[in-house]
Amino acid sequence: MKPGIHPPYRPVVFRDRSADFAFLTRSTMTGDKTIEWEDGNTYPVVDVEISSASHPFYTGTQRVLDTAGRVERFERRYGSRGAR
């Protein structure tokens, strides 16, 4: 890498407050807050809205949309495509 143009790559804690979940990884992101981690060291913390602990795809709580009902309702309201 070319020296002097890249931000520092260091350990950062990402915290999902909605799921009460946090994980330590390396990143170039910075945060104003710090947190004391399980190993006794202090790291910058970045609060995120969604993580693997709260995302519906990973938790198995995703909903399947009723697309057939929506199409039928649209066709009742505006007519079918073949009626042009």
N, C-alpha and C positions, 0 to 999 in steps of 0.2 A: 504494500500500500504506500501511496505517496505520503510522506510525513507532513504533519501540520494542517491537513485539510479535513480530517475526519474527527467527529466528536469522540470523546472517551467512551470506551466500552467497558462497563463495570457492572457489578451485581446490583440488582434492583428488586424490591418486593412489589409485586402487583397484588392489590387487595380488592376483592369483590365484596362490598359491604352488604349487598342484598342477600348473599348466600353465606356470609361469614366465612369466607374462604380466602386464603392468601398463599402465594407461592413465590419462591425465590428463583430468579433467573438472571441472565446477563442481558443488558440492553444499553442503548445510548440515550434513553429517555431520562429526564431528570424530574425530581419532585422537590417541593419546598419542605414537605414533612419528612420525618425520619421515624423509624420503628426499630425496636430492639428485637432481633430475630432469635430463634430457638438456640442458635449456636453462641449467643452472647454478644455478637457484633451488632453494630448499628448500621442500617442501610436506608437509603432513600426509598420512600413508598409512593406508588402511583395508584390512585383509586380508579377503578374501571367500573363501568355499568354492567357489563355482561362478561362472564367467563365460562369455562367448561362446567362449572358447578351450578350455574343458573340458566344457561342457554337451553331452550326446549329440545333442540336436536340431541344434545348430549344427555339430558336428564330423562328423555323418553316421554315427556309430557306434551309433545307437539300435537296439534290438532290437524285433522285432515279436512280441508274445505269441501263443502258440498258444491262442486262446480256444475254437476248435472242439474241441480235445482236452480242455480243461477241462470244457466243457459235457457232452461224451460221458461223461467219467469221472464227473461228478456224476449223470448220468441212470442210469448203470450201478449206482452206489452206492445211490441213493435212489429210483430209478424216474423215469419221465417225467412230465411235467405232466398229460397226459391220463388218467393211470391213477387219478385221484381217485375 
